[in-house]
C-alpha cells in the first residue's frame, strides 16, 4: 500500500470501528426498547446481539494487525461491511480502488456473504 493510501486508511480505521460499534449498539437499543417482547426476552436477545457484535468486531478488527502489510485486505473487509463509504474509497489510489471493486464484485458473483468464510 502506498504512503497516501496508508495515511487515509490510518485515518479511516478508527471511524470504521466507531461505525461498527454504533451499528451494534443501535441493534441492541432497538431490542431493549421493543415492547412486543417481554422483558426477559429483551434481555436475552440483547445479550445475543452483544455476543454477535463482539464476534463481528473481532472479525472486522481483531484479526488484522495495524500494519501496512495487512491494510489493503483489512480495507476490503471494512468496505464489504459497509464501514467505509463509497465516497471515502474515492480518496484511495486508482489501483487500490480497482482492486477493492474487483474483489467485492467477485464476492457478489459467488454469493459470498459470510465474511468469516473468506
C-alpha positions in Angstrom: 0.0 0.0 0.0 1.4 3.3 -1.0 2.0 6.2 1.5 -1.1 8.2 0.7 -3.4 5.2 0.8 -1.8 4.2 4.1 -2.4 7.6 5.6 -6.0 7.6 4.5 -6.6 4.0 5.8 -5.0 5.0 9.1 -7.4 7.9 9.4 -10.5 5.9 8.4 -9.8 2.8 10.5 -10.9 4.4 13.8 -14.0 5.9 12.1 -14.9 2.4 10.8 -14.5 0.9 14.2 -16.8 3.6 15.7 -19.4 3.0 13.0 -19.5 -0.7 13.7 -19.9 -0.1 17.4 -22.7 2.3 16.8 -24.4 -0.2 14.4 -24.2 -2.9 17.1 -25.5 -0.6 19.9 -28.4 0.6 17.7 -29.5 -3.0 17.2 -29.2 -3.6 20.9 -31.1 -0.4 21.6 -34.0 -1.4 19.3 -34.2 -4.7 21.0 -34.2 -3.3 24.5 -37.0 -0.9 23.5 -39.1 -3.5 21.7 -42.3 -3.6 23.7 -43.6 -6.6 21.7 -41.1 -8.7 23.7 -41.4 -9.4 27.4 -38.6 -8.0 29.4 -36.8 -11.4 29.8 -36.8 -11.9 26.1 -35.4 -8.4 25.5 -32.6 -9.1 27.9 -31.8 -12.5 26.3 -32.0 -11.1 22.8 -29.8 -8.1 23.8 -27.2 -10.5 25.2 -27.1 -12.5 22.0 -26.8 -9.3 19.9 -23.9 -8.1 22.1 -22.2 -11.5 21.7 -22.7 -11.4 18.0 -21.4 -7.8 17.9 -18.3 -8.7 19.8 -17.6 -11.5 17.3 -18.1 -9.1 14.4 -15.8 -6.6 16.0 -13.2 -9.3 16.3 -13.5 -10.4 12.7 -13.6 -6.8 11.5 -10.7 -5.5 13.5 -9.1 -8.2 15.8 -7.7 -10.5 13.2 -5.8 -7.7 11.4 -2.7 -6.1 12.8 -2.5 -2.4 12.3 0.2 -2.7 9.6 0.8 -1.6 6.1 1.2 -5.2 5.0 -2.4 -6.1 6.1 -4.0 -2.7 5.4 -5.3 -3.5 1.9 -7.0 -6.7 3.0 -8.4 -5.0 6.0 -9.7 -2.1 3.9 -11.5 -4.7 1.7 -13.2 -6.2 4.8 -14.3 -2.8 6.0 -15.7 -2.0 2.6 -17.5 -5.3 2.5 -19.1 -4.5 5.8 -20.1 -1.0 4.5 -17.9 0.6 7.2 -16.1 2.7 4.6 -18.3 4.7 2.3 -18.0 4.8 -1.5 -17.1 8.5 -1.2 -14.3 7.7 1.2 -12.9 5.0 -1.1 -12.5 7.6 -3.9 -9.7 9.1 -1.8 -7.5 5.9 -2.4 -5.3 5.3 -5.4 -6.9 4.1 -8.6 -5.1 0.8 -8.1 -6.5 0.2 -4.6 -10.0 1.3 -5.7 -9.9 -1.1 -8.7 -8.7 -4.0 -6.5 -11.4 -3.4 -3.9 -14.1 -3.2 -6.6 -12.9 -6.3 -8.3 -12.8 -8.3 -5.0 -16.3 -7.1 -4.0 -17.7 -8.0 -7.4 -16.1 -11.4 -7.1 -17.8 -11.9 -3.7 -21.1 -10.8 -5.2 -20.8 -13.1 -8.2 -20.1 -16.1 -6.0 -22.7 -15.2 -3.4 -20.2 -14.9 -0.5 -22.0 -13.2 2.3 -20.4 -14.8 5.3 -17.3 -12.8 5.9 -15.9 -15.5 8.2 -16.0 -17.9 5.3 -13.4 -15.9 3.3 
